[in-house]
Amino acid sequence: MLVGADVVNFDSHRKEELAEGHIGERVTKRAYALRVDNPVVLAEVTERHRESVGRAVGLRSFGVLVAGLWNMIACSRSMEEPDMADLRIFSYLPNPRIWKATIAARLCGVDIEIFGAPPRELKDWLWDFDARPLTQADKASGEYTREARTGFAGRLYKTDAFLEAHPFGTVPAAFSPDGAVGIFESNSIMRAVVRLGHSEFGLYGNDPYTASRIDSFLDASLVFARDSQVYLLSLAAKTVTREIYDRAAQAFSSYMSGIDKSLAPNRVFIVSDRVTLADICFVCEYALFSREAERRSALATLGVAPITDDSPATRFPRATSHFERLCAHEAFAADLGPFLTAQRSRIEASASG
Ligand SMILES: N[C@@H](CCC(=O)N[C@@H](CS)C(=O)NCC(=O)O)C(=O)O
C-alpha cells in the first residue's frame, strides 16, 4: 500500500466513484478479461464484453470450436446497439506500453477495450480498427501485405485505413470509438485516456505549468525508451552489440538519475502531491527495461551482465522504491503483479540456463 495523506485522499476518491457504479470498474474487468495469457477470466466477463474476448482469446486458445461460438456471438451482437468503449487499443499482448493506458483508465474512470494477441501471433492478424486474425483470402489477396519495420520481421498485414489512422504503422494503436481518429505512441494514448476521464484526480495536473512539467517527464521517457527499445529488440534477436549495450546503460542511468532527483529529498510522487502520468509512465518504462535481465545468456556472449544487475536500489534508491510502492497499488498491481511474478521465474530460468 502507498503511504502519505495525498494517496489516502486519492484512494478514497476512487472508491467513491466505484461505489456509485462508475465505469472505472469495467476498465479493470475489461483489462483482466482481455489478457490473452489468462483465459480463465472469461467467466468474469459480462455479456456485452464477450465478443472482444472471443477475438482476443478464443481463436488462439480454443481453435475452431470457439471460432464458431465467436461468430454466433458476433452475429447476435450485431443485432443490438454496440456498447462502445471510450477508446479502443490494438496491440500485441501483454505489452507494458499499454499498461500506461490501462492504469490511467483505472484511475480516472475511462472505459477502454483492448484487442490483440501474443507478438508471434500478431503477424497473422489484420491490423485494422476491426483487427482480427487473418483469413487465407486476406493473405492471398496481397492487398494488406507490408514490410515489418520495428520489432517484427518479414510481412505484416495492415489495411489502408489502419495506415491512414496510424501513419507510422505501429502498435499499440488506439482509435476513437468510431475509428476515425488514430492515436499512436503509448504516452499519447495514455494522455488520451486522461483527457477522456475525470480531471479531478489530477493525473495530468490541474494547471498549465504542472501539465507541462508532466509532459517534460513524458518526453524524457521517450528519449530513454528509444535506446531501451533498440537494446531489448537486439537482445531478443540475439544481435546485441557492445555499442547498443553501452548506449542503453547510459540512457538508463540518465533517466533513472532524473527520476531519482525528482523524488528528492522525500517526495511521494514525481511531479505533484498526487500520482500523475509521469509516475505511471516511469513504472511502465522501468518494468519494460527490466526485461533485459531475462536475457542473461545473450549478454554473456558479450562478456557483460544485465544493466539492472548493477544494484539500481543503491544507485537510485528513491526511484526504485517509488516503483515498488506504486506496483503494490491496486491500479498498478492489476497489470504489474502478474508480470513481476512471471518475470521472477523467467529471470531464474535464464540464470540457470
Ligand atoms: N514508441 C512507440 C513504440 C511503438 C513501436 O515501435 N511498435 C512496434 C513494435 S515494438 C511496431 O508496431 N512495429 C510495426 C512494424 O514493424 O511495422 C510507443 O511507445 O508506442
The ligand as an ORCA input file, in Angstrom:
! r2SCAN-3c Opt
* xyz 0 1
  N       7.406      4.430    -29.063
  C       6.293      3.613    -29.517
  C       6.809      2.249    -29.940
  C       5.871      1.542    -30.908
  C       6.612      0.519    -31.772
  O       7.789      0.707    -32.131
  N       5.920     -0.589    -32.107
  C       6.491     -1.628    -32.962
  C       6.514     -2.942    -32.211
  S       7.622     -2.881    -30.822
  C       5.602     -1.852    -34.186
  O       4.401     -1.680    -34.093
  N       6.166     -2.250    -35.339
  C       5.371     -2.431    -36.535
  C       6.186     -2.709    -37.783
  O       7.296     -3.244    -37.675
  O       5.675     -2.444    -38.886
  C       5.259      3.517    -28.388
  O       5.595      3.773    -27.223
  O       4.067      3.243    -28.666
*
